[in-house]
Amino acid sequence: MQIISATDVHASLDWAQLIPHLRLTYASEFTMPQRQVMRLSADAGNHDAFALLPSWNDEVIALKAFTYFPQNTAPHSSLYSQILLFDRLHGEPLALVEGRSVTFWRTAGISALASQLLSREDSSTLLVLG
């Protein structure tokens, strides 16, 4: 099983290849059940949580697991994430991937893809609100 670090993720991805791949992937068949978010405290003022986000297609099974601790201070992050990948045919573990880096690329990439799909071909200006 491969262990893929954030450095490895950043070194292996580029926008020119990622955005068309996201378009192809989102147009393909996949299964993605509802995420499971578990609050870790019954205290109304505590928002610490653990979440599981499963997904699969004909090739791989993926499980993104993350923790959310919004009150964390440096040197700790408020969010940690790992993605487990398994072979779909036999269930063999393939990789453990650092998830925050993947989320960064996916979020920015899907935003770029949405802009491509929703913009006129002759657009020259982008206005971002929010």
DSSP file (Angstrom, degrees, kcal/mol; ACC not computed):
  #  RESIDUE AA STRUCTURE BP1 BP2  ACC     N-H-->O    O-->H-N    N-H-->O    O-->H-N    TCO  KAPPA ALPHA  PHI   PSI    X-CA   Y-CA   Z-CA
    1    1 A M              0   0    0      0, 0.0    94,-0.2     0, 0.0     2,-0.2   0.000 360.0 360.0 360.0 133.5    0.0    0.0    0.0
    2    2 A Q  E     -a   95   0A   0     92,-2.7    94,-2.3     2,-0.0     2,-0.6  -0.573 360.0-148.7 -82.1 145.0    1.3    3.4   -0.9
    3    3 A I  E     -a   96   0A   0     -2,-0.2     2,-0.6    92,-0.2    94,-0.2  -0.977  16.9-165.2-110.2 117.7    1.5    6.3    1.6
    4    4 A I  E     -a   97   0A   0     92,-3.0    94,-2.5    -2,-0.6     2,-0.0  -0.917   4.8-156.9-114.2 115.4    1.0    9.6   -0.3
    5    5 A S     >  -     0   0    0     -2,-0.6     4,-2.3    92,-0.2     5,-0.1  -0.254  33.3-103.7 -83.7 170.5    1.9   12.8    1.5
    6    6 A A  H  > S+     0   0    0      1,-0.2     4,-2.7     2,-0.2     5,-0.2   0.893 124.4  54.7 -59.7 -40.4    0.7   16.3    0.9
    7    7 A T  H  > S+     0   0    0      1,-0.2     4,-2.1     2,-0.2    -1,-0.2   0.912 108.0  49.1 -59.8 -42.7    4.1   17.0   -0.7
    8    8 A D  H  > S+     0   0    0      2,-0.2     4,-1.5     1,-0.2    -2,-0.2   0.905 110.8  50.4 -63.2 -42.0    3.5   14.1   -3.1
    9    9 A V  H  X S+     0   0    0     -4,-2.3     4,-1.1     1,-0.2     3,-0.4   0.951 112.4  45.8 -61.3 -50.0    0.0   15.3   -3.9
   10   10 A H  H  < S+     0   0    0     -4,-2.7     3,-0.3     1,-0.2    -1,-0.2   0.864 113.4  50.3 -62.7 -36.3    1.2   18.8   -4.7
   11   11 A A  H  < S+     0   0    0     -4,-2.1    -1,-0.2    -5,-0.2    -2,-0.2   0.769 112.5  46.2 -73.1 -25.1    4.1   17.5   -6.8
   12   12 A S  H  < S+     0   0    0     -4,-1.5     2,-0.3    -3,-0.4    -1,-0.2   0.600 100.9  73.5 -97.2 -10.8    1.9   15.2   -8.9
   13   13 A L     <  +     0   0    0     -4,-1.1     2,-0.3    -3,-0.3     3,-0.1  -0.790  48.7 173.9-107.8 147.6   -1.0   17.5   -9.8
   14   14 A D    >>  -     0   0    0     -2,-0.3     4,-2.6     1,-0.1     3,-0.7  -0.985  36.9-122.2-145.5 152.0   -1.3   20.3  -12.2
   15   15 A W  H 3> S+     0   0    0     -2,-0.3     4,-2.0     1,-0.2    -1,-0.1   0.854 106.2  61.8 -62.8 -38.6   -4.3   22.4  -13.3
   16   16 A A  H 34 S+     0   0    0      1,-0.2    -1,-0.2     2,-0.2    -3,-0.0   0.827 117.6  29.5 -61.2 -32.3   -4.0   21.7  -17.0
   17   17 A Q  H <> S+     0   0    0     -3,-0.7     4,-1.5     2,-0.1    -1,-0.2   0.793 116.8  58.0 -94.5 -33.7   -4.5   17.9  -16.4
   18   18 A L  H  X S+     0   0    0     -4,-2.6     4,-2.8     1,-0.2     5,-0.2   0.926 100.4  53.5 -66.6 -46.5   -6.7   18.1  -13.3
   19   19 A I  H  X S+     0   0    0     -4,-2.0     4,-2.0     1,-0.2    -1,-0.2   0.917 111.4  43.8 -62.8 -46.9   -9.6   20.2  -14.6
   20   20 A P  H  > S+     0   0    0      0, 0.0     4,-2.2     0, 0.0    -1,-0.2   0.876 113.9  52.9 -63.7 -34.1  -10.4   18.0  -17.7
   21   21 A H  H  X S+     0   0    0     -4,-1.5     4,-2.8     2,-0.2    -2,-0.2   0.903 107.4  50.8 -67.3 -40.0  -10.0   14.9  -15.5
   22   22 A L  H  X S+     0   0    0     -4,-2.8     4,-2.9     2,-0.2     5,-0.2   0.914 108.9  52.3 -61.0 -41.9  -12.5   16.3  -13.0
   23   23 A R  H  X S+     0   0    0     -4,-2.0     4,-1.1    -5,-0.2    -2,-0.2   0.936 112.9  44.0 -59.6 -47.3  -14.9   16.9  -15.8
   24   24 A L  H  X S+     0   0    0     -4,-2.2     4,-0.5     2,-0.2     3,-0.2   0.912 114.7  49.4 -63.5 -44.4  -14.6   13.3  -17.0
   25   25 A T  H >< S+     0   0    0     -4,-2.8     3,-1.1     1,-0.2    -2,-0.2   0.917 110.0  48.9 -64.9 -45.2  -14.8   11.9  -13.5
   26   26 A Y  H 3< S+     0   0    0     -4,-2.9    -1,-0.2     1,-0.3    -2,-0.2   0.731 110.2  53.1 -69.5 -20.1  -17.9   13.8  -12.5
   27   27 A A  H 3< S+     0   0    0     -4,-1.1    -1,-0.3    -5,-0.2    -2,-0.2   0.549  99.0  85.6 -87.3  -8.3  -19.6   12.7  -15.8
   28   28 A S  S << S-     0   0    0     -3,-1.1     2,-0.3    -4,-0.5    -3,-0.0  -0.393  92.0 -87.3 -89.7 167.1  -18.9    9.0  -15.1
   29   29 A E        +     0   0    0     -2,-0.1    29,-0.4     2,-0.0     2,-0.3  -0.554  59.4 147.2 -73.3 134.1  -20.9    6.5  -13.0
   30   30 A F        -     0   0    0     -2,-0.3     2,-0.4    27,-0.1    27,-0.2  -0.972  39.8-128.5-158.2 164.1  -20.1    6.5   -9.3
   31   31 A T  B     +B   56   0A   0     25,-3.1    25,-2.3    -2,-0.3    -2,-0.0  -0.976  23.8 172.6-119.6 133.4  -21.8    5.8   -6.0
   32   32 A M        -     0   0    0     -2,-0.4    23,-0.2    23,-0.2     3,-0.1  -0.745  14.9-159.6-142.7  90.8  -21.6    8.3   -3.1
   33   33 A P        -     0   0    0      0, 0.0     3,-0.1     0, 0.0    -2,-0.0  -0.161  43.8 -72.8 -62.3 164.6  -23.7    7.6   -0.1
   34   34 A Q        -     0   0    0      1,-0.1     0, 0.0    19,-0.1     0, 0.0  -0.309  57.0-107.6 -58.9 138.8  -24.5   10.4    2.3
   35   35 A R        -     0   0    0     -3,-0.1     2,-0.6    18,-0.1    18,-0.2  -0.294  24.9-132.6 -65.1 153.7  -21.6   11.4    4.5
   36   36 A Q  E     -C   52   0A   0     16,-2.7    16,-2.5    -3,-0.1     2,-0.5  -0.949  22.8-175.1-111.8 115.2  -21.7   10.5    8.1
   37   37 A V  E     -C   51   0A   0     -2,-0.6     2,-0.6    14,-0.2    14,-0.2  -0.952   4.5-166.6-113.4 121.5  -20.7   13.4   10.5
   38   38 A M  E     -C   50   0A   0     12,-3.4    12,-2.3    -2,-0.5     2,-0.3  -0.926  14.6-140.3-111.9 119.3  -20.5   12.5   14.2
   39   39 A R  E     -C   49   0A   0     -2,-0.6    10,-0.3    10,-0.2     9,-0.1  -0.583   8.1-150.9 -72.2 139.2  -20.3   15.2   16.8
   40   40 A L  S    S+     0   0    0      8,-2.6     2,-0.3    -2,-0.3     9,-0.1   0.416  75.2  39.4 -95.1   0.8  -17.9   14.3   19.5
   41   41 A S        -     0   0    0      7,-0.4    -1,-0.1     5,-0.2     5,-0.1  -0.994  60.9-147.0-149.2 143.2  -19.6   16.1   22.3
   42   42 A A        +     0   0    0     -2,-0.3     2,-0.3    -3,-0.0    -1,-0.1   0.584  69.5 113.2 -82.2 -10.9  -23.2   16.7   23.3
   43   43 A D    >   -     0   0    0      1,-0.2     3,-1.8     2,-0.1    -2,-0.1  -0.469  68.4-140.3 -64.6 124.6  -22.2   20.2   24.6
   44   44 A A  T 3  S+     0   0    0      1,-0.3    -1,-0.2    -2,-0.3    -3,-0.0   0.756 100.8  53.5 -60.1 -26.4  -23.9   22.8   22.4
   45   45 A G  T 3  S+     0   0    0      2,-0.0     2,-0.6     1,-0.0    -1,-0.3   0.515  93.8  82.7 -87.2  -5.1  -20.8   25.0   22.5
   46   46 A N    <   +     0   0    0     -3,-1.8    -5,-0.2     1,-0.1    23,-0.0  -0.891  47.7 175.4-105.5 122.9  -18.5   22.2   21.3
   47   47 A H        +     0   0    0     -2,-0.6    -1,-0.1    -7,-0.1    -3,-0.1   0.185  27.9 140.7-111.2  15.0  -18.4   21.6   17.5
   48   48 A D        +     0   0    0     21,-0.1    -8,-2.6    -9,-0.1    -7,-0.4  -0.345  29.6 171.7 -59.0 137.6  -15.6   18.9   17.4
   49   49 A A  E     -CD  39  68A   0     19,-2.5    19,-2.9   -10,-0.3     2,-0.4  -0.971  33.5-149.7-150.0 160.8  -16.6   16.3   14.9
   50   50 A F  E     -CD  38  67A   0    -12,-2.3   -12,-3.4    -2,-0.3     2,-0.3  -0.996  24.5-169.2-130.4 135.0  -15.4   13.2   13.0
   51   51 A A  E     -CD  37  66A   0     15,-2.9    15,-2.1    -2,-0.4     2,-0.4  -0.951  15.6-159.2-133.6 150.3  -16.7   12.5    9.5
   52   52 A L  E     -CD  36  65A   0    -16,-2.5   -16,-2.7    -2,-0.3    13,-0.2  -0.996   6.6-175.1-126.3 128.7  -16.7    9.6    7.0
   53   53 A L  E     - D   0  64A   0     11,-2.7    11,-2.3    -2,-0.4     2,-0.2  -0.870  11.4-170.1-126.8  96.5  -17.3   10.2    3.3
   54   54 A P  E     + D   0  63A   0      0, 0.0     2,-0.3     0, 0.0     9,-0.2  -0.526  12.4 160.5 -86.8 154.5  -17.5    7.0    1.2
   55   55 A S  E     + D   0  62A   0      7,-2.2     7,-3.5    -2,-0.2     2,-0.3  -0.955   7.8 176.5-163.9 152.2  -17.5    6.7   -2.6
   56   56 A W  E     +BD  31  61A   0    -25,-2.3   -25,-3.1    -2,-0.3     5,-0.2  -0.994   9.6 179.6-157.9 159.1  -16.8    4.1   -5.2
   57   57 A N        -     0   0    0      3,-2.3   -27,-0.1    -2,-0.3    -2,-0.0  -0.652  58.9 -69.7-137.8-162.0  -16.8    3.4   -8.9
   58   58 A D  S    S+     0   0    0    -29,-0.4     3,-0.1    -2,-0.2   -28,-0.1   0.661 129.4  36.3 -71.6 -14.2  -15.9    0.3  -11.0
   59   59 A E  S    S+     0   0    0      1,-0.3    29,-2.5    29,-0.1    30,-0.4   0.813 118.9  18.1-106.9 -40.9  -12.2    0.8  -10.3
   60   60 A V  E     - E   0  87A   0     27,-0.2    -3,-2.3    28,-0.2     2,-0.4  -0.927  50.3-143.8-137.6 157.2  -11.7    2.0   -6.7
   61   61 A I  E     -DE  56  86A   0     25,-2.3    25,-2.8    -2,-0.3     2,-0.4  -0.975  28.3-169.3-112.5 133.0  -13.4    2.3   -3.3
   62   62 A A  E     -DE  55  85A   0     -7,-3.5    -7,-2.2    -2,-0.4     2,-0.4  -0.963  14.1-173.4-127.4 144.1  -12.5    5.5   -1.5
   63   63 A L  E     -DE  54  84A   0     21,-2.1    21,-2.7    -2,-0.4     2,-0.6  -0.945   7.3-162.9-135.7 114.9  -13.2    6.6    2.1
   64   64 A K  E     -DE  53  83A   0    -11,-2.3   -11,-2.7    -2,-0.4     2,-0.4  -0.864  11.7-174.4 -94.9 126.0  -12.3   10.2    3.2
   65   65 A A  E     +DE  52  82A   0     17,-2.9    17,-2.5    -2,-0.6     2,-0.3  -0.977   7.9 172.0-120.3 132.6  -12.1   10.5    7.0
   66   66 A F  E     -DE  51  81A   0    -15,-2.1   -15,-2.9    -2,-0.4     2,-0.4  -0.989  24.2-145.0-142.6 154.6  -11.6   13.8    8.7
   67   67 A T  E     -DE  50  80A   0     13,-2.3    13,-1.8    -2,-0.3     2,-0.5  -0.894  11.2-159.9-111.8 146.0  -11.6   15.4   12.1
   68   68 A Y  E     +DE  49  79A   0    -19,-2.9   -19,-2.5    -2,-0.4    11,-0.2  -0.965  19.1 164.1-130.1 113.6  -12.8   18.9   12.7
   69   69 A F    >   -     0   0    0      9,-3.1     3,-2.2    -2,-0.5   -21,-0.1  -0.761   9.9-177.7-127.6  82.2  -11.7   20.7   15.9
   70   70 A P  T 3  S+     0   0    0      0, 0.0     8,-0.1     0, 0.0    -1,-0.1   0.668  78.3  58.9 -62.8 -18.3  -12.5   24.4   15.3
   71   71 A Q  T 3  S+     0   0    0      7,-0.1     7,-0.1     2,-0.0   -25,-0.0   0.477  77.2 122.5 -90.0  -1.3  -11.0   25.5   18.6
   72   72 A N    <   -     0   0    0     -3,-2.2     2,-0.3     5,-0.1     6,-0.1  -0.279  45.5-159.6 -60.0 145.2   -7.5   24.1   17.9
   73   73 A T    >   -     0   0    0      4,-0.1     3,-2.1     1,-0.1    -2,-0.0  -0.833  36.1 -33.2-121.1 163.4   -4.7   26.6   18.0
   74   74 A A  T 3  S+     0   0    0      1,-0.4    -1,-0.1    -2,-0.3     3,-0.1  -0.231 122.4  31.5 -53.6 138.6   -1.2   26.5   16.5
   75   75 A P  T 3  S+     0   0    0      0, 0.0    -1,-0.4     0, 0.0     2,-0.2  -0.976 115.9  69.0 -90.3   6.2    0.6   24.2   16.0
   76   76 A H  S <  S-     0   0    0     -3,-2.1     2,-0.2     1,-0.0     0, 0.0  -0.594  74.3-133.9 -88.9 146.9   -2.5   22.1   15.5
   77   77 A S        -     0   0    0     -2,-0.2    -4,-0.1     1,-0.1    -8,-0.1  -0.562  13.2-130.6 -89.7 158.9   -4.9   22.5   12.5
   78   78 A S  S    S+     0   0    0     -2,-0.2    -9,-3.1     1,-0.2     2,-0.4   0.659  94.5  44.2 -80.8 -15.3   -8.7   22.7   12.9
   79   79 A L  E     +E   68   0A   0    -11,-0.2     2,-0.4    -9,-0.1   -11,-0.2  -0.993  59.4 176.0-136.3 129.8   -9.0   20.0   10.2
   80   80 A Y  E     +E   67   0A   0    -13,-1.8   -13,-2.3    -2,-0.4     2,-0.3  -0.977  12.9 179.9-126.5 145.0   -7.1   16.8    9.5
   81   81 A S  E     -E   66   0A   0     -2,-0.4    18,-2.4   -15,-0.2    19,-0.6  -1.000  14.1-176.8-149.9 143.8   -8.0   14.4    6.7
   82   82 A Q  E     -EF  65  98A   0    -17,-2.5   -17,-2.9    -2,-0.3     2,-0.5  -0.987  13.8-150.1-136.3 147.6   -6.9   11.1    5.2
   83   83 A I  E     -EF  64  97A   0     14,-2.7    14,-3.0    -2,-0.3     2,-0.5  -0.982   7.4-157.6-120.8 125.1   -8.3    9.2    2.2
   84   84 A L  E     -EF  63  96A   0    -21,-2.7   -21,-2.1    -2,-0.5     2,-0.4  -0.874   8.6-162.6 -99.9 131.3   -8.1    5.5    2.0
   85   85 A L  E     -EF  62  95A   0     10,-2.7     9,-3.4    -2,-0.5    10,-1.5  -0.954   7.6-175.7-117.1 135.3   -8.2    3.9   -1.5
   86   86 A F  E     -EF  61  93A   0    -25,-2.8   -25,-2.3    -2,-0.4     2,-0.3  -0.938  34.7-103.4-126.6 148.5   -9.1    0.2   -2.1
   87   87 A D  E  >  -E   60   0A   0      5,-3.2     4,-2.2    -2,-0.3   -27,-0.2  -0.564  27.6-146.5 -66.9 129.1   -9.1   -1.9   -5.3
   88   88 A R  T  4 S+     0   0    0    -29,-2.5   -28,-0.2    -2,-0.3    -1,-0.1   0.832  92.6  52.4 -70.1 -32.9  -12.8   -2.3   -6.3
   89   89 A L  T  4 S+     0   0    0    -30,-0.4    -1,-0.2     1,-0.1   -29,-0.1   0.909 131.2   8.7 -72.2 -42.5  -12.3   -5.8   -7.8
   90   90 A H  T  4 S-     0   0    0      2,-0.1    -2,-0.2     0, 0.0    -1,-0.1   0.518  92.7-120.1-119.2  -8.9  -10.6   -7.4   -4.8
   91   91 A G     <  +     0   0    0     -4,-2.2    -3,-0.1     1,-0.2     3,-0.0   0.571  55.3 157.5  79.8   8.3  -10.9   -4.9   -1.9
   92   92 A E        -     0   0    0     -6,-0.1    -5,-3.2    -5,-0.1    -1,-0.2  -0.458  49.2-109.2 -69.2 134.5   -7.1   -4.7   -1.6
   93   93 A P  E     + F   0  86A   0      0, 0.0    -7,-0.3     0, 0.0    -1,-0.1  -0.449  39.8 174.5 -62.9 132.7   -5.8   -1.5    0.1
   94   94 A L  E     -     0   0A   0     -9,-3.4   -92,-2.7     1,-0.3     2,-0.3   0.788  53.3 -10.1-106.9 -44.0   -4.0    0.7   -2.5
   95   95 A A  E     -aF   2  85A   0    -10,-1.5   -10,-2.7   -94,-0.2     2,-0.5  -0.999  38.2-143.8-159.4 154.0   -3.1    3.9   -0.8
   96   96 A L  E     -aF   3  84A   0    -94,-2.3   -92,-3.0    -2,-0.3     2,-0.4  -0.991  33.9-168.4-118.5 116.8   -3.4    6.2    2.2
   97   97 A V  E     -aF   4  83A   0    -14,-3.0   -14,-2.7    -2,-0.5     2,-0.3  -0.890  29.0-112.7-115.7 134.9   -3.5    9.8    0.9
   98   98 A E  E  >  - F   0  82A   0    -94,-2.5     4,-0.8    -2,-0.4   -16,-0.3  -0.512  33.5-157.8 -63.0 123.4   -3.1   13.0    2.9
   99   99 A G  H  > S+     0   0    0    -18,-2.4     4,-2.6    -2,-0.3   -17,-0.2   0.760  76.0  64.8 -87.6 -27.6   -6.6   14.5    2.5
  100  100 A R  H  > S+     0   0    0    -19,-0.6     4,-2.1     1,-0.2    -1,-0.2   0.909 105.1  48.8 -63.7 -39.0   -6.3   18.3    3.1
  101  101 A S  H  > S+     0   0    0      2,-0.2     4,-2.1     1,-0.2    -1,-0.2   0.898 111.6  49.1 -66.0 -40.2   -4.0   18.7    0.0
  102  102 A V  H  X S+     0   0    0     -4,-0.8     4,-3.0     1,-0.2     5,-0.2   0.911 109.7  52.3 -64.2 -42.1   -6.5   16.7   -2.1
  103  103 A T  H  X S+     0   0    0     -4,-2.6     4,-2.8     2,-0.2     5,-0.3   0.896 107.3  53.2 -61.5 -40.8   -9.4   18.8   -0.8
  104  104 A F  H  X S+     0   0    0     -4,-2.1     4,-2.2     2,-0.2     5,-0.3   0.958 114.0  41.2 -56.9 -52.8   -7.4   22.0   -1.8
  105  105 A W  H  X S+     0   0    0     -4,-2.1     4,-2.6     1,-0.2    -2,-0.2   0.904 116.8  48.5 -65.2 -42.2   -6.9   20.8   -5.4
  106  106 A R  H  X S+     0   0    0     -4,-3.0     4,-2.9     2,-0.2     5,-0.3   0.928 111.8  48.4 -65.8 -45.3  -10.4   19.4   -5.7
  107  107 A T  H  X S+     0   0    0     -4,-2.8     4,-1.6    -5,-0.2    -2,-0.2   0.944 117.8  40.1 -62.4 -48.9  -12.1   22.5   -4.4
  108  108 A A  H  X S+     0   0    0     -4,-2.2     4,-2.1    -5,-0.3    -1,-0.2   0.900 116.8  51.3 -66.7 -39.8  -10.2   24.9   -6.6
  109  109 A G  H  X S+     0   0    0     -4,-2.6     4,-2.5    -5,-0.3    -2,-0.2   0.902 109.4  47.7 -65.6 -42.5  -10.4   22.5   -9.6
  110  110 A I  H  X S+     0   0    0     -4,-2.9     4,-2.4     2,-0.2    -1,-0.2   0.837 110.9  53.2 -70.3 -30.7  -14.1   22.1   -9.4
  111  111 A S  H  X S+     0   0    0     -4,-1.6     4,-2.1    -5,-0.3    -2,-0.2   0.909 110.4  47.1 -66.6 -41.9  -14.5   25.8   -9.1
  112  112 A A  H  X S+     0   0    0     -4,-2.1     4,-2.2     2,-0.2    -2,-0.2   0.904 112.4  50.1 -65.0 -41.3  -12.4   26.3  -12.3
  113  113 A L  H  X S+     0   0    0     -4,-2.5     4,-2.5     2,-0.2    -2,-0.2   0.922 109.6  50.7 -63.0 -44.2  -14.4   23.6  -14.1
  114  114 A A  H  X S+     0   0    0     -4,-2.4     4,-2.2     1,-0.2    -1,-0.2   0.904 109.4  51.5 -60.4 -41.2  -17.7   25.3  -13.0
  115  115 A S  H  X S+     0   0    0     -4,-2.1     4,-1.7     1,-0.2    -1,-0.2   0.914 110.3  49.0 -62.4 -42.3  -16.4   28.6  -14.4
  116  116 A Q  H  < S+     0   0    0     -4,-2.2    -2,-0.2     1,-0.2    -1,-0.2   0.916 114.7  44.7 -61.2 -43.6  -15.5   26.9  -17.7
  117  117 A L  H  < S+     0   0    0     -4,-2.5    -1,-0.2     1,-0.2    -2,-0.2   0.810 120.3  39.1 -73.4 -29.9  -18.9   25.3  -18.0
  118  118 A L  H  < S+     0   0    0     -4,-2.2     2,-0.2    -5,-0.2    -1,-0.2   0.596  99.9  86.5 -98.0 -12.8  -20.9   28.4  -17.0
  119  119 A S  S  < S-     0   0    0     -4,-1.7     2,-0.1    -5,-0.2    -4,-0.0  -0.574  81.0-110.2 -90.8 151.1  -18.9   31.1  -18.8
  120  120 A R    >   -     0   0    0     -2,-0.2     3,-1.6     1,-0.1    -1,-0.1  -0.450  30.5-117.7 -68.4 151.8  -19.3   32.3  -22.3
  121  121 A E  T 3  S+     0   0    0      1,-0.3    -1,-0.1    -2,-0.1    -2,-0.0   0.803 114.8  51.2 -62.8 -28.5  -16.4   31.3  -24.6
  122  122 A D  T 3  S+     0   0    0      2,-0.0    -1,-0.3     0, 0.0    -2,-0.0   0.249  80.4 133.4 -94.5  13.7  -15.6   35.0  -25.2
  123  123 A S    <   +     0   0    0     -3,-1.6     3,-0.1     1,-0.1    -4,-0.0  -0.358  22.9 168.8 -63.8 141.7  -15.5   35.9  -21.4
  124  124 A S        +     0   0    0      1,-0.2     2,-0.4    -2,-0.0    -1,-0.1   0.401  57.7  59.1-130.5  -4.9  -12.6   38.0  -20.4
  125  125 A T        -     0   0    0      2,-0.0     2,-0.4     0, 0.0    -1,-0.2  -0.978  57.4-162.7-131.8 141.3  -13.6   39.1  -16.8
  126  126 A L        -     0   0    0     -2,-0.4     2,-0.5    -3,-0.1   -11,-0.0  -0.991   3.4-163.4-124.0 127.7  -14.4   37.1  -13.7
  127  127 A L        -     0   0    0     -2,-0.4     2,-0.5     2,-0.0    -2,-0.0  -0.953   7.0-165.6-109.8 124.6  -16.2   38.6  -10.7
  128  128 A V        -     0   0    0     -2,-0.5     2,-0.3     2,-0.0    -2,-0.0  -0.950   6.8-175.7-112.6 125.7  -16.0   36.7   -7.5
  129  129 A L              0   0    0     -2,-0.5    -2,-0.0     1,-0.1     0, 0.0  -0.882 360.0 360.0-115.6 149.1  -18.4   37.5   -4.6
  130  130 A G              0   0    0     -2,-0.3    -1,-0.1     0, 0.0    -2,-0.0   0.394 360.0 360.0 122.0 360.0  -18.5   36.1   -1.2
